[in-house]
Amino acid sequence: MLFGSLTALLAIGATLHLVEAATSPPKAKTVNGTYVGYDLPEFQQQVFLGIPYAKSPPLSNPEPLTESWKGTRSAQKYGNICPTQSDERIFKAVNATFSHDCLNLNIIRPANVRAGDKLPVAVWLHGGGFFAGFGAESNTNTSYVIRASVENKTPIITITLNYRLGFLGFPGGPQAVAAGITNLGLKDQRIALRWIQENIAAFGGDPAKVTLWGQSAGAISITHQILAYGGEDSGLFRGGIAVSGTAGYGTNSLFPLSTHLTDGYNHIANASGCAGPEIDDSLECLRKIDAFTLYQAGWDAVNAGQAKGEIALYWWPAVDGDFIKEPPVSQLDAGRFPRNINLMTAEGPPPFLFPTARSSTIQKILSAYPVDAPSSPYSLPMKGADGKDPFCEAMQVANLTCEPQTRRMASILGDFAFISRRRHSAESFAKYGVKTYSYRFDTDPTDIPISEVLAPGFATHASEYTYFFGFPPDYNMYERNSPVVNVSSHLRLSRGIVDKLVSYIATGDPNTKKVDFMPKWTPYNVNSPKNMLFNATASNNKINVRLEEDTWRKEGMALWSEYAFELDPGSKWRR
């Protein structure tokens, strides 16, 4: 999902100062003081790492930085990271240290950029289900995107950042509500955007040309930032690229005082020795516990709930009447959001069922998804050339069973968690005059086991990751994302997608940069909705990029919005 300013004067042909590389490391003078970064000669770029953007007292709202200094401070290594679930190899690669003091960001710019150059800025919000990820992960390396932007003569600056996760980022229960500390992770992102507005000019960026870019939870965060505080027009960003996620899933019926959030808080307090008659203030007690122990206690609370058969979101954005004023589906329907933005969206598969839905609702859903329904454009054909079901064959490769209802359930879950949310957001933004671009990534990153998230034979959630970052086929993703297939069609598709994203970040229009195998990307239209289809095949080395109608399974899609409150995990009420 791409979105950006409709009224801003956009610099299509920004240029760099072509001077000899400085012999001393790059410096940038922020509001608080001067930072020293380092040169990255293999990419002809300059890097500033681990720059604090806010203070984060434990289980408290983020606070602006007030300290200032003379002289310089080093920004040559990554800062602390917020406690997270991830691969230990990735932590070691960046010498990660968990801490409550983890709100920092990283800035990468082309070489020879000066303060005041006013380059467009892309801010990456990592995914990970609001319990995993951090800004220094290898799969958030933006150097290849920046290099492409320079080659296209539309150079950009990129920023990656940390925000608090799990219980530390999204606490619930009466104590959290009373202290006003709900949705801390989203508030972290917000204060980071304010820091960027105040300081990015010192690094050569233009505060009027900030575009958010995120995947999964990061993409969901982008929509929440658009809808924040009832849809206030903050001017903190002009656009965004939301990859596989949009606000609504899980949040429409999630409130900080929901039973499972209150139970989760109590579980953490008990496990941490912060409950009982001798404890006057359990929240204050929890604030004294080290960051990772507290994060892990939050994760244990989720496991305890699941052991009791609960299927519910715990530490997740919740409708608190403050940052999230109302359920996103209602806010989108009513058009309560800024108009000076644009939008681009896509989707992937979900992880939850519907334990709270009424039998009558379930029957309506099943009627809209018959077993023998014609395949959607998101599905593999029922039979391949050999007469076998390619969906089941892919499942069997990973030693997973494929029953008659498996494909049906995959369609239902995919529509519920991502596809219907993407369509509803695109329709809502387009309806109220927000320029919206929608796409579908349908390229098979072959030979990746389904047990590693990505299924062989078809594209799923996050399978576009390496293609959108322009990573080479041998780039080390620690088996967490599929590599770009090393055939010319896939390599050309990856570069074409990067060119379109850079075009959008730089100018607000993905069509500014022409790609020979891509048609003009028309904005989403409620009366004639279309997606851009990104497809390449390795077997015949062909690219098939085209606009496609976004009208399939209309009845089923409408049900997910109509019953959004009832069907969300943890729901206890009806719309």
C-alpha positions in Angstrom: 0.0 0.0 0.0 1.5 3.3 -1.0 0.3 6.7 0.1 1.7 10.2 -0.1 1.0 13.9 -0.4 -1.5 15.1 -3.0 -0.4 18.8 -2.7 3.3 18.8 -2.0 5.7 20.0 -4.6 7.7 16.9 -5.4 11.3 17.0 -6.5 11.6 14.4 -9.2 15.2 15.0 -10.2 17.1 15.7 -6.9 20.9 15.5 -7.4 23.9 14.9 -5.3 27.0 17.0 -4.8 29.6 15.2 -6.9 32.7 16.0 -4.9 35.6 14.0 -3.6 34.9 11.8 -0.6 35.8 13.5 2.6 38.8 12.2 4.4 37.1 12.6 7.8 34.0 10.7 8.8 30.6 12.3 8.1 29.0 14.5 10.8 25.5 15.7 11.4 24.5 18.4 13.9 21.1 17.6 15.4 19.0 19.7 17.8 20.8 17.9 20.7 24.3 17.7 19.4 26.6 16.5 16.7 26.9 12.8 15.7 29.8 11.2 13.8 29.0 8.3 11.4 31.2 6.4 9.0 31.6 5.8 5.3 30.4 2.6 3.5 32.7 2.7 0.4 31.4 -0.5 -1.2 28.0 1.2 -1.6 29.3 4.8 -1.7 27.1 5.6 1.3 27.4 7.1 4.7 25.9 5.5 7.9 24.8 6.8 11.3 23.9 4.1 13.7 22.2 3.9 17.2 21.1 7.5 17.4 18.6 7.9 20.3 15.3 9.5 19.4 13.5 9.4 22.8 13.8 8.2 26.3 11.8 5.1 27.3 11.3 4.7 31.1 10.1 1.2 31.7 6.4 0.7 31.1 6.0 4.4 30.6 5.2 6.7 27.7 8.2 7.7 25.6 9.7 11.1 26.4 11.5 13.7 24.2 15.2 14.0 24.6 16.3 17.0 26.6 20.1 16.4 26.9 22.4 18.5 24.8 26.2 18.4 24.4 29.2 20.1 22.9 31.7 18.3 20.7 30.7 15.0 19.0 29.2 11.6 19.8 29.8 8.4 17.9 27.1 6.9 15.8 29.2 4.1 14.4 27.6 1.1 16.0 24.1 -0.2 16.6 22.4 0.8 19.8 20.5 -1.4 22.3 17.5 -3.2 21.0 14.1 -3.7 22.6 13.6 -7.3 23.9 12.4 -9.4 21.0 12.0 -12.9 19.7 14.4 -13.6 16.9 17.2 -15.8 15.6 20.2 -15.8 17.9 22.5 -15.6 14.9 21.0 -12.3 14.0 21.5 -10.9 17.5 25.2 -11.9 17.4 25.7 -10.4 13.9 25.0 -6.9 15.4 26.2 -7.5 19.0 22.7 -6.9 20.2 22.1 -5.9 23.8 18.5 -5.9 25.3 17.6 -2.9 27.3 14.6 -0.7 28.4 16.7 2.1 26.8 16.3 0.9 23.2 14.6 3.8 21.3 17.2 4.5 18.7 17.4 4.7 14.9 19.8 4.2 12.0 20.3 6.6 9.1 21.8 5.7 5.7 22.4 8.2 3.0 24.3 8.4 -0.3 27.8 9.7 -0.1 28.5 13.4 -0.4 25.1 14.5 0.8 25.1 17.7 2.8 22.8 19.2 5.3 20.0 21.1 3.5 20.1 18.9 0.4 16.4 18.0 1.0 16.5 14.4 -0.2 13.3 12.3 0.2 13.3 10.0 3.2 12.0 6.5 3.7 11.3 5.3 7.3 11.3 1.5 7.7 9.0 0.0 10.4 9.9 -3.6 10.9 7.4 -6.4 11.1 7.3 -9.4 13.5 3.8 -9.5 15.0 4.5 -6.8 17.5 6.6 -9.2 19.5 9.7 -9.7 17.2 12.1 -7.7 15.0 14.4 -4.7 15.4 15.8 -2.0 13.3 19.3 -3.5 12.8 18.2 -6.9 11.3 19.9 -8.0 8.2 16.6 -8.2 6.3 16.2 -4.4 6.9 19.4 -3.5 5.0 18.4 -0.6 2.7 21.7 -0.1 1.0 20.6 -1.8 -2.2 17.5 0.4 -2.4 19.6 3.5 -1.9 22.1 2.5 -4.5 19.2 2.0 -7.0 17.8 5.4 -6.1 21.2 7.0 -7.0 21.4 5.1 -10.2 17.9 6.3 -11.1 18.9 9.9 -10.3 16.3 10.2 -7.5 18.5 9.6 -4.4 16.8 8.9 -1.1 17.8 8.6 2.6 16.5 5.6 4.6 15.9 5.2 8.4 15.3 2.1 10.4 14.3 2.1 14.0 13.4 0.1 17.1 10.1 0.3 18.9 8.9 -1.5 22.0 7.3 -5.0 21.6 5.3 -7.6 23.5 4.1 -6.7 26.9 6.7 -3.8 27.1 5.2 -2.2 24.0 1.5 -3.1 24.3 0.6 -3.6 28.0 -3.0 -4.1 29.0 -5.1 -4.4 32.1 -6.6 -1.9 34.6 -3.1 -0.8 35.8 -2.0 0.1 32.2 -5.2 1.9 31.5 -5.0 4.0 34.7 -1.3 4.9 34.0 -2.1 5.8 30.3 0.5 3.5 29.0 -1.4 1.6 26.3 0.0 1.2 22.7 3.5 2.3 23.8 5.0 0.7 20.6 2.9 2.9 18.4 3.7 6.0 20.5 7.4 5.1 20.2 7.0 5.3 16.4 5.1 8.6 16.7 7.8 10.3 18.7 10.5 8.9 16.3 8.6 10.6 13.5 8.7 13.9 15.4 12.4 13.5 16.0 12.8 13.0 12.2 10.9 16.2 11.5 13.2 18.1 13.8 16.5 16.6 12.7 16.5 14.9 9.3 17.5 18.2 7.5 20.9 17.9 9.3 21.5 14.6 7.5 20.4 16.1 4.1 16.8 14.9 4.3 13.6 16.8 3.6 11.1 16.7 6.5 8.3 17.4 4.1 9.1 14.3 2.0 9.0 11.5 4.6 7.4 8.2 3.5 6.7 5.3 5.9 7.6 1.8 4.7 6.8 -1.3 6.6 5.9 -5.0 6.4 3.4 -7.1 8.3 3.2 -5.5 11.8 5.2 -2.6 10.3 2.5 -2.2 7.6 -0.2 -2.4 10.2 1.6 0.3 12.2 1.5 2.6 9.1 -2.3 2.5 8.9 -2.5 3.1 12.7 -0.2 6.2 12.2 -2.6 7.5 9.6 -5.6 6.9 11.9 -3.8 8.0 15.1 -5.6 10.2 17.6 -8.8 10.1 15.6 -7.1 10.9 12.3 -5.2 14.1 13.2 -3.4 15.7 10.3 0.0 15.7 12.0 2.2 16.5 9.0 4.7 13.9 10.2 4.8 12.0 6.9 3.4 12.5 3.4 3.1 8.8 2.4 3.7 5.2 3.1 4.2 1.7 1.6 2.4 -0.9 3.6 3.5 -4.4 2.6 1.2 -7.3 3.8 -0.8 -5.6 6.5 -3.2 -2.9 7.5 -4.9 -1.8 10.7 -8.0 -3.7 11.8 -7.0 -7.3 12.2 -7.1 -8.1 15.9 -7.6 -4.5 16.9 -11.3 -4.0 16.0 -12.5 -5.9 19.1 -9.4 -5.6 21.3 -9.5 -3.3 24.3 -7.0 -2.8 27.1 -9.4 -4.1 29.6 -10.2 -7.2 27.6 -10.3 -10.3 29.9 -7.3 -12.0 28.4 -5.2 -8.8 28.6 -6.1 -8.3 32.3 -5.4 -12.0 32.9 -2.1 -11.6 31.1 -1.1 -8.7 33.2 -2.0 -10.6 36.4 0.0 -13.6 35.2 3.1 -11.4 34.7 2.7 -9.7 38.0 2.4 -13.1 39.8 5.3 -14.6 38.0 7.5 -11.6 38.7 6.7 -11.4 42.4 4.8 -8.2 41.9 1.4 -9.4 43.2 0.0 -10.0 46.6 -1.1 -8.0 49.7 2.5 -6.9 50.4 2.8 -5.1 47.0 1.3 -1.6 47.0 1.8 -0.9 43.3 2.2 -3.8 41.0 3.1 -1.6 38.0 5.8 0.2 39.8 7.2 -3.1 40.9 7.2 -4.4 37.3 9.1 -1.3 36.2 12.0 -2.3 38.3 12.5 -5.6 36.5 15.1 -5.9 33.8 13.8 -5.6 30.3 14.3 -9.1 28.9 12.9 -10.8 32.0 9.8 -8.7 31.8 9.5 -9.3 28.1 9.8 -13.1 28.5 7.2 -13.0 31.3 4.8 -11.4 28.8 5.6 -14.2 26.3 5.0 -16.8 29.0 1.6 -15.3 29.7 0.7 -15.8 26.1 1.8 -19.4 26.2 -0.2 -19.9 29.4 -3.3 -18.6 27.8 -2.9 -20.8 24.7 -2.4 -23.8 27.0 -5.9 -23.1 28.3 -7.2 -23.2 24.8 -7.4 -19.4 24.3 -6.9 -18.2 20.7 -6.5 -14.5 21.3 -4.1 -11.6 20.7 -2.4 -10.4 23.8 0.3 -7.7 23.3 -1.2 -6.0 20.2 -2.5 -2.5 19.3 -5.8 -2.0 21.2 -8.6 0.5 21.1 -7.7 2.7 24.0 -9.8 5.8 23.2 -6.5 7.7 22.9 -4.0 6.7 20.3 -6.5 4.4 18.7 -9.8 6.3 19.3 -12.1 3.7 17.8 -12.1 0.4 15.9 -10.1 0.9 12.6 -12.9 -0.6 10.5 -15.3 2.1 11.8 -12.8 4.9 11.4 -12.1 3.8 7.8 -15.7 3.5 6.9 -16.4 7.0 8.2 -13.4 8.6 6.5 -11.9 9.9 9.7 -8.3 10.3 8.5 -6.2 13.0 6.7 -6.9 13.5 3.0 -3.4 14.6 2.0 -2.0 11.1 1.8 -1.8 8.2 -0.7 -1.8 4.5 -0.2 -0.3 1.2 -1.5 -1.2 -2.3 -0.1 -0.8 -6.0 -0.5 -1.5 -9.1 1.7 -0.5 -12.6 3.0 -1.8 -15.4 5.1 -3.1 -15.3 8.8 -2.6 -17.3 12.0 -6.0 -17.3 13.8 -9.4 -18.9 13.8 -12.8 -17.6 15.0 -13.7 -19.0 18.4 -16.2 -16.3 19.3 -18.3 -16.3 16.1 -21.9 -17.3 16.2 -22.9 -20.4 14.2 -25.1 -18.2 11.9 -22.1 -16.1 11.0 -19.9 -19.2 10.4 -22.6 -20.5 8.1 -22.6 -17.3 6.0 -18.9 -17.5 5.7 -18.9 -21.2 4.6 -21.6 -20.4 2.0 -19.4 -17.7 0.5 -16.5 -20.1 0.3 -17.8 -23.4 -1.2 -15.2 -26.2 -1.5 -15.6 -26.4 -5.3 -15.7 -22.6 -5.9 -13.6 -21.3 -8.9 -10.1 -20.4 -7.9 -9.4 -16.8 -7.0 -6.4 -15.1 -8.7 -4.7 -15.7 -5.3 -5.0 -19.5 -5.6 -3.2 -22.2 -7.4 -5.4 -24.1 -10.0 -7.4 -27.1 -8.6 -5.4 -29.3 -10.9 -2.1 -29.0 -12.6 -1.0 -30.4 -15.9 -0.4 -33.8 -14.3 -3.9 -33.8 -12.9 -2.7 -33.4 -9.3 -3.5 -30.5 -6.9 -0.4 -28.3 -6.7 -1.6 -26.8 -3.4 -1.6 -30.2 -1.7 1.6 -31.2 -3.4 3.3 -28.2 -1.9 1.9 -29.1 1.5 3.1 -32.7 1.2 6.7 -31.5 0.3 6.8 -30.1 3.8 5.3 -33.3 5.3 2.0 -31.6 6.1 -1.4 -33.2 5.4 -3.8 -31.8 2.9 -7.4 -32.7 3.5 -10.4 -31.7 1.3 -11.0 -28.6 3.5 -7.4 -27.5 3.7 -7.5 -25.2 0.6 -10.9 -23.9 1.6 -9.6 -22.9 5.1 -6.5 -21.3 3.6 -8.7 -19.1 1.4 -10.9 -18.2 4.4 -8.0 -17.4 6.7 -6.1 -15.5 4.0 -9.1 -13.3 3.2 -9.9 -12.8 6.9 -6.6 -11.6 8.2 -5.0 -9.8 5.2 -6.7 -9.7 1.8 -10.0 -8.3 3.0 -8.3 -5.8 5.2 -6.2 -4.6 2.3 -9.3 -4.3 0.0 -11.3 -2.5 2.7 -8.5 0.0 3.4 -8.0 0.6 -0.3 -11.7 1.1 -0.9 -12.0 3.4 2.1 -9.1 5.6 1.3 -10.0 5.8 -2.4 -13.7 6.6 -1.5 -12.6 9.7 0.4 -10.2 11.0 -2.3 -6.9 9.6 -1.1 -4.8 8.4 -4.0 -4.3 4.7 -3.5 -2.2 2.0 -5.2 -2.8 -1.7 -4.7 -0.6 -4.6 -5.8 -0.4 -8.4 -5.5 2.9 -10.2 -5.4 2.5 -13.6 -7.1 6.0 -14.8 -7.7 7.1 -18.2 -6.4 10.3 -18.1 -4.4 10.9 -21.8 -5.1 12.3 -24.5 -2.9 11.6 -22.9 0.5 10.0 -25.3 2.9 6.5 -24.4 4.1 7.7 -25.0 7.7 10.0 -22.0 7.2 6.9 -19.8 6.6 7.2 -19.8 2.8 5.5 -22.5 0.8 7.0 -24.0 -2.4 4.8 -23.5 -5.5 3.2 -20.2 -4.5 3.8 -16.8 -2.9 2.7 -16.3 0.7 3.1 -13.7 3.5 6.6 -12.1 3.4 7.7 -14.0 0.2 8.2 -10.6 -1.5 10.7 -9.4 1.1 14.0 -9.9 -0.7 12.5 -8.7 -4.0 11.4 -5.4 -2.5 14.8 -4.7 -1.0 16.7 -5.7 -4.1 18.9 -8.2 -2.3 21.2 -10.3 -4.5 20.4 -14.1 -4.7 23.3 -14.9 -2.3 22.3 -12.4 0.4 22.3 -14.0 3.8 18.7 -14.0 5.2 19.4 -16.7 7.8 16.8 -18.8 6.1 14.1 -16.4 7.4 13.0 -15.1 4.0 13.4 -16.6 0.5 16.2 -15.4 -1.7 15.6 -13.8 -5.1 15.6 -16.7 -7.6 18.8 -16.4 -9.6 17.3 -16.3 -13.1 17.0 -13.1 -15.2 13.2 -12.8 -15.0 13.2 -12.8 -11.2 16.2 -10.4 -11.1 14.6 -8.0 -13.5 11.3 -8.2 -11.6 13.1 -7.4 -8.3 14.9 -4.4 -9.8 11.6 -3.2 -11.4 9.8 -3.3 -8.1 12.6 -1.5 -6.4 12.5 1.2 -9.1 8.7 1.7 -8.6 9.1 1.9 -4.8 12.0 4.4 -5.1 9.9 6.4 -7.6 7.1 6.6 -5.1 9.3 7.5 -2.2 11.1 10.2 -4.2 8.1 11.8 -6.0 4.9 10.4 -4.6 4.1 8.6 -7.9 5.3 5.1 -8.8 4.9 6.0 -12.5 7.7 8.6 -12.5 10.2 5.9 -13.2 9.3 3.9 -16.3 10.0 0.2 -16.3 9.7 -1.4 -19.7 7.8 -4.5 -18.7 5.3 -2.7 -16.4 2.1 -0.9 -17.5 1.1 2.5 -15.9 0.1 1.9 -12.3 -3.4 3.4 -12.1 -4.7 4.6 -8.7 -7.3 2.4 -7.0 -10.9 3.3 -8.1 -13.9 2.1 -6.1 -15.9 1.7 -9.3 -13.2 -0.1 -11.2 -10.7 -1.5 -8.6 -7.4 -2.8 -9.9 -4.2 -4.3 -8.5 -0.8 -4.3 -10.1 0.2 -8.0 -10.4 3.9 -8.7 -9.9 4.7 -12.1 -11.4 7.8 -13.9 -12.8 8.4 -17.6 -13.4 11.6 -19.4 -13.2 10.7 -22.4 -15.4 10.3 -20.4 -18.6 12.1 -17.3 -17.4 9.2 -14.9 -18.2 7.8 -11.8 -16.5 4.1 -11.2 -16.3 3.3 -7.9 -14.8 -0.1 -6.4 -15.5 -3.1 -4.7 -13.9 -5.9 -7.1 -12.7 -9.4 -6.6 -11.5 -9.8 -6.6 -7.8 -13.4 -7.8 -7.6 -13.1 -11.5 -7.0 -15.0 -13.1 -4.1 -16.8 -9.9 -3.5 -19.5 -11.5 -1.2 -17.0 -13.2 1.0 -14.8 -10.1 1.3 -17.8 -8.0 2.4 -18.5 -10.4 5.2 -15.2 -9.7 6.9 -16.0 -6.0 7.2 -19.6 -6.6 8.2 -18.6 -9.0 11.0 -15.2 -7.5 11.8 -16.0 -7.1 15.5 -17.4 -10.6 16.0 -14.7 -12.4 14.1 -11.6 -10.8 15.6 -9.6 -12.9 18.1 -10.8 -12.3 21.6 -14.1 -10.7 20.6 -16.9 -10.7 23.1 -19.4 -8.4 21.4 -21.4 -7.8 18.2 -21.5 -5.0 15.7 
